[in-house]
Amino acid sequence: MKISDALSKRFDSTLMKSILEILADQKYIESVTDVESPRFLNRSVVPHMSALSQMFNRLDSKDKTAPQEPVASGLKNYWRAARNPKNFILGYVLGYMPGNAMRVASVWSELLRLGYTGIGQDGPIRAIELGAGPGSGAIGIALGESFSSGPKKSFDWTLYEQDRGIGELGSRFVERVHSDLGLDAQVQAVHRKLSINDFLQPKNSKPAELFLTSYFMNELAESSEEIAEAFLKRWDKELATEALVILVEPALKVESRKLLAFRKAILDRLAHRKGSRYQILLPCLGHQACEALENPKDWCHEEVTWWRPELTRTLDRLAGLDRKSLPYSYLVIAKTNRSIEEILPNAFPSRNRVHRLVSPVHFEGKDSEFFVCGEDGKRRVRFRTDADLGRGSLLVGAEIRGEKEAGRVDRVKQVVE
Ligand SMILES: C[S@@+](CC[C@H](N)C(=O)[O-])C[C@H]1O[C@@H](n2cnc3c(N)ncnc32)[C@H](O)[C@@H]1O
């Protein structure tokens, strides 16, 4: 995903200092200067980052014969099971939260780029994040919003998290980051284990307008179809008439395909209804069948490049990671009575059909080669152009000839870089 240079640098050392101050205040570290010691990081943070990575990738360290292809399985509450729960949480907060926040920020910034203005028209955006952990998703929305060109929205967040320890940190981080970024936010936390059939909103509260999950759905044990059935019921009942659903998940093939299967399960259910009330916005700008899902070897993921805060760079070096770019899978759905052209006006500058780049661009001689998604599905194309194309660029009114695996763009009416 292309994001502005300013946003790519926004999770900086100043913001990290705010996080460290809260960690010190809550006795996760003795002082903000603890993290200046490689010895401290090597002992108290890096081993937990590795353990978390092993667990998230569903890799079993003991069974050397285990297949390297991970399987899609839910996860139990791991925060409590850790041998040193405080340092385990520290490993997640310092090792994973900034990257996840940046992933979500990139999705919000893309929605703003495409002209999305649907929610938060009559006061603060009423938003919920499920499985919020340290509030990475809410922090990401704040980061993205802080660069919106119009008047800044304010937020009324409810963060749902089964574990009180990480959840309490989460609400503090979310409050502090909004304030650091000059945004107004109310934050309330609900600490309980959710089941997919729970009804979230207290009776008589105004329905939520933003339903956000970040790296949460893959921890549920249910199938994509079961989750789709339950979530759709919730969205029908609990979300405002005009609302937005943002789901961010790992880029791993197995998790990404689970999200694609979820998209299909939602579409299958919508097909049986009169008047859909839902629009799939991103990554694919529509309801077309997903060809990545049809091919068992394929999947669909995004990537965003950022400037890591210094502490993240140090931790990456110590942990042998290189996370200059952040891969992820995502799905954005609007609950709305409007058409997608009205919801994302900048993606549809005219009545022409639109193809969106969903892969990086490679050069083949003078041609650019990439994958696009449009109403005719996913296809690989070559295009000779001087435009600065990248993930998310739009080809408006493209004339494409040839096979799905080897098409050529002959002409476009407009390129939105
Ligand atoms: C990988 S973390 C993601 C945290 C945060 N959203 C992020 O992007 O960094 C997943 C979180 O979901 C929480 N979680 C998983 N299943 C849950 C459930 N059934 N109810 C409430 N929280 C749950 C876990 O405790 C964990 O904090």
The ligand as an ORCA input file, in Angstrom:
! r2SCAN-3c Opt
* xyz 0 1
  C      -2.481    -11.292     18.069
  S      -3.328    -10.378     19.255
  C      -3.731     -8.930     18.323
  C      -3.810     -7.749     19.178
  C      -4.030     -6.460     18.428
  N      -5.345     -6.445     17.818
  C      -2.963     -6.270     17.394
  O      -3.250     -6.177     16.195
  O      -1.783     -6.172     17.783
  C      -4.932    -11.126     19.408
  C      -5.671    -10.660     20.649
  O      -6.998    -11.166     20.599
  C      -7.364    -11.583     21.912
  N      -8.412    -12.589     21.790
  C      -8.348    -13.781     21.129
  N      -9.513    -14.444     21.234
  C     -10.342    -13.665     21.975
  C     -11.683    -13.802     22.417
  N     -12.389    -14.887     22.120
  N     -12.218    -12.808     23.146
  C     -11.503    -11.693     23.448
  N     -10.220    -11.509     23.057
  C      -9.645    -12.476     22.333
  C      -6.082    -12.161     22.476
  O      -6.097    -12.197     23.881
  C      -5.048    -11.193     21.914
  O      -4.815    -10.135     22.790
*
